[in-house]
Amino acid sequence: MIRVRISQDAVDDIWEASRFYDHLSPGLGKYFKKRIAEDIESLSRNGPINPVIHGDVHRLLSKVFPFGIFYRAQLSWVEVIAILDLRRNPDWIREKLSRIG
């Protein structure tokens, strides 16, 4: 199994999206967090099999929500650096990934 680390930026992204979905419908934020956690867990089983989309950053598509899970991969671990709504402007997404560095 591959070790998965989640950056503070990615944790903040999860909480922000969770609040957004709870605002739409109570309980939907909790469902969002559960599904994203399952998507992230798949990284530990499957490893970095997703395409590189920006520099050295891979993107895993969420199975339920329109979100991308962006991560960097090493030999024995991956680090999730951002979890972003893919409905956003692609330029905004690229800029955010560039800032995370």
C-alpha positions as CSV (number, residue, x, y, z in Angstrom):
1,M,0.0,0.0,0.0
2,I,1.0,3.5,-0.7
3,R,1.1,6.0,2.2
4,V,-1.1,9.1,1.6
5,R,-0.5,12.4,3.2
6,I,-3.0,15.3,3.0
7,S,-1.7,18.8,3.1
8,Q,-3.4,21.5,5.2
9,D,-4.4,23.3,1.9
10,A,-6.3,20.1,0.9
11,V,-8.0,19.8,4.3
12,D,-9.0,23.5,4.0
13,D,-10.5,22.7,0.5
14,I,-12.5,19.8,1.9
15,W,-14.0,22.0,4.7
16,E,-14.8,24.8,2.4
17,A,-16.6,22.5,-0.1
18,S,-18.3,20.7,2.8
19,R,-19.7,24.0,4.1
20,F,-20.9,24.9,0.6
21,Y,-22.7,21.6,0.2
22,D,-24.3,21.8,3.7
23,H,-25.6,25.2,2.8
24,L,-27.3,23.6,-0.2
25,S,-28.8,20.8,1.8
26,P,-28.1,19.9,5.4
27,G,-26.1,16.6,5.6
28,L,-24.7,16.9,2.1
29,G,-21.4,18.2,3.4
30,K,-20.9,15.1,5.5
31,Y,-21.7,13.0,2.4
32,F,-19.2,15.0,0.4
33,K,-16.5,14.4,3.0
34,K,-17.2,10.7,3.1
35,R,-17.1,10.3,-0.7
36,I,-13.9,12.4,-1.0
37,A,-12.3,10.3,1.7
38,E,-13.1,7.1,-0.2
39,D,-11.6,8.7,-3.4
40,I,-8.4,9.5,-1.5
41,E,-8.3,6.0,0.0
42,S,-8.2,4.6,-3.5
43,L,-4.8,6.3,-3.9
44,S,-3.4,4.1,-1.2
45,R,-4.6,1.0,-3.0
46,N,-3.9,2.0,-6.6
47,G,-1.0,4.4,-6.3
48,P,-0.3,7.3,-8.7
49,I,-2.0,5.9,-11.8
50,N,-3.7,9.2,-12.7
51,P,-2.4,11.6,-15.4
52,V,0.0,14.4,-14.7
53,I,-1.9,17.6,-15.5
54,H,0.2,20.4,-14.2
55,G,4.0,20.2,-13.7
56,D,4.4,17.2,-11.5
57,V,0.8,17.2,-10.2
58,H,-1.5,14.3,-10.9
59,R,-5.3,14.6,-10.9
60,L,-7.8,11.9,-9.6
61,L,-11.4,12.6,-10.5
62,S,-13.9,12.2,-7.7
63,K,-16.4,9.5,-8.4
64,V,-19.4,11.4,-7.1
65,F,-18.7,15.1,-7.0
66,P,-17.3,17.4,-9.7
67,F,-14.0,17.7,-7.9
68,G,-10.4,16.9,-8.7
69,I,-8.0,15.5,-6.1
70,F,-4.6,16.9,-7.0
71,Y,-1.5,15.2,-5.7
72,R,2.2,14.7,-6.1
73,A,3.7,11.2,-6.1
74,Q,6.9,9.8,-4.7
75,L,8.1,6.2,-4.7
76,S,6.3,5.1,-1.5
77,W,3.8,7.9,-0.9
78,V,1.6,10.5,-2.4
79,E,0.7,13.9,-1.0
80,V,-2.8,15.3,-1.7
81,I,-2.2,19.1,-2.2
82,A,-5.6,20.3,-3.3
83,I,-9.2,19.3,-3.7
84,L,-10.8,21.6,-6.2
85,D,-14.2,22.1,-7.8
86,L,-13.6,21.4,-11.5
87,R,-16.5,23.7,-12.5
88,R,-14.1,26.6,-11.7
89,N,-12.3,28.5,-14.4
90,P,-9.3,26.3,-15.5
91,D,-7.0,29.4,-15.2
92,W,-8.0,29.7,-11.6
93,I,-7.2,26.0,-11.0
94,R,-3.8,26.3,-12.7
95,E,-3.0,29.5,-10.7
96,K,-4.0,27.8,-7.4
97,L,-1.9,24.8,-8.2
98,S,1.1,27.1,-9.1
99,R,0.7,28.9,-5.8
100,I,0.7,25.7,-3.8
101,G,4.1,25.0,-5.4
